[in-house]
Amino acid sequence: MPQLPKRKILVVDDEPEVTKAVKTGLESYGYEVSIAYDGREGLDKIHRDSPDLVILDLMLPEISGYKVCRLLKYDKRYSRIPVIMFSARADRTGQQLAKEVGADVWITKPFNVSTMAQTIENLLAGKIERESKK
């Protein structure tokens, strides 16, 4: 029986310790995880690699997480990619703005890796109603 390819996750966050924790945690669940440390690098990797899902910090160098998400969701080639906004901010304004730019889910730092992995699995399986679906 052929082995299914690993699902590709791109984590875009400028904090190396956070990206390492997310990468290690999600790899333990069988995901292939790549990292970008700013919004421009994140967009470049999305365009080059077409990940199955993107985890995106809000406050990024070069291009903000909000803008990266908006650019993805308004581009027909990438709008299907689920986006998890990932931030230490827990305020409603930030969450509302994330929803407006097309983010599918909001996860607040610090995070629980098993909860994150379950959220990813639900998004990839279509079990979470995505705001960005037209």
C-alpha positions as CSV (number, residue, x, y, z in Angstrom):
1,M,0.0,0.0,0.0
2,P,1.6,3.4,-1.0
3,Q,2.3,5.8,1.8
4,L,0.4,9.1,1.7
5,P,2.5,12.2,1.3
6,K,3.0,14.2,4.4
7,R,0.8,17.3,4.6
8,K,3.0,20.5,4.3
9,I,2.6,23.2,6.9
10,L,4.4,26.6,6.6
11,V,4.9,28.5,9.9
12,V,5.6,32.2,9.5
13,D,6.8,33.8,12.7
14,D,9.8,36.0,13.6
15,E,10.5,34.3,16.9
16,P,13.0,31.4,16.4
17,E,12.0,29.7,19.7
18,V,8.3,29.8,18.7
19,T,9.0,28.4,15.3
20,K,11.2,25.6,16.7
21,A,8.5,24.6,19.2
22,V,5.8,24.6,16.5
23,K,7.9,22.7,14.0
24,T,9.0,20.1,16.5
25,G,5.5,19.6,17.9
26,L,3.8,19.3,14.5
27,E,6.5,17.1,13.1
28,S,5.7,14.7,16.0
29,Y,2.2,14.5,14.5
30,G,3.6,13.6,11.0
31,Y,3.5,16.9,9.3
32,E,6.2,18.3,7.1
33,V,6.9,21.8,8.5
34,S,8.9,24.6,6.9
35,I,9.6,28.0,8.4
36,A,9.7,31.6,7.3
37,Y,10.8,34.5,9.5
38,D,9.1,37.4,7.9
39,G,6.1,38.1,5.7
40,R,8.0,38.5,2.4
41,E,9.8,35.2,2.9
42,G,6.5,33.6,3.9
43,L,4.8,34.8,0.6
44,D,7.8,33.6,-1.4
45,K,7.6,30.1,0.2
46,I,3.9,29.9,-0.3
47,H,4.2,30.8,-4.0
48,R,7.1,28.3,-4.4
49,D,5.9,25.4,-2.3
50,S,2.1,25.6,-2.1
51,P,1.8,24.4,1.5
52,D,-1.4,22.6,2.6
53,L,-1.8,25.1,5.5
54,V,-0.2,28.3,6.8
55,I,0.3,29.3,10.4
56,L,0.8,33.0,10.4
57,D,1.9,35.4,13.2
58,L,0.4,38.9,13.1
59,M,3.4,41.1,13.8
60,L,6.0,40.2,11.2
61,P,8.9,42.1,9.7
62,E,8.6,43.2,6.0
63,I,4.9,42.4,5.6
64,S,2.4,42.0,8.4
65,G,0.5,38.8,9.0
66,Y,-2.7,40.5,8.2
67,K,-1.4,41.7,4.8
68,V,0.0,38.3,3.9
69,C,-3.3,36.6,4.8
70,R,-5.2,39.2,2.7
71,L,-2.9,38.7,-0.3
72,L,-3.4,34.9,-0.1
73,K,-7.1,35.0,0.3
74,Y,-7.6,37.4,-2.7
75,D,-5.5,35.3,-5.0
76,K,-7.4,32.5,-6.7
77,R,-4.3,30.3,-6.9
78,Y,-3.8,30.4,-3.0
79,S,-7.2,31.3,-1.6
80,R,-8.0,27.6,-0.8
81,I,-5.0,27.3,1.6
82,P,-6.3,27.5,5.2
83,V,-4.7,30.1,7.4
84,I,-4.3,30.0,11.1
85,M,-3.5,33.4,12.6
86,F,-1.2,32.9,15.6
87,S,-0.7,35.7,18.1
88,A,0.0,36.6,21.7
89,R,-2.7,39.2,21.2
90,A,-6.0,38.1,22.6
91,D,-8.1,41.1,21.9
92,R,-11.3,41.0,19.9
93,T,-10.2,43.8,17.5
94,G,-7.2,41.7,16.3
95,Q,-9.4,38.6,16.0
96,Q,-12.1,40.6,14.0
97,L,-9.4,42.0,11.7
98,A,-8.0,38.5,11.1
99,K,-11.5,37.3,10.2
100,E,-11.9,40.2,7.8
101,V,-8.7,39.5,5.9
102,G,-9.8,35.8,5.5
103,A,-8.1,33.9,8.4
104,D,-9.8,30.6,9.0
105,V,-8.9,30.1,12.7
106,W,-7.3,32.2,15.5
107,I,-4.9,30.5,18.0
108,T,-3.5,32.5,20.9
109,K,0.0,32.0,22.2
110,P,1.1,30.2,24.3
111,F,-0.4,27.2,22.5
112,N,-1.0,23.6,23.1
113,V,0.5,21.5,20.3
114,S,-2.1,18.7,20.5
115,T,-4.9,21.3,20.2
116,M,-3.1,23.0,17.3
117,A,-2.6,19.6,15.6
118,Q,-6.3,18.8,16.0
119,T,-7.3,22.2,14.6
120,I,-5.0,21.6,11.6
121,E,-6.5,18.2,11.0
122,N,-10.0,19.5,11.2
123,L,-9.2,22.4,8.8
124,L,-7.6,20.1,6.3
125,A,-10.5,17.6,6.5
126,G,-13.0,20.4,6.0
127,K,-14.6,19.9,9.4
128,I,-14.2,23.6,10.3
129,E,-16.4,26.1,8.5
130,R,-14.0,28.4,6.8
131,E,-14.8,32.1,6.7
132,S,-13.0,32.6,3.4
133,K,-15.1,30.1,1.4
134,K,-17.0,32.0,-1.3
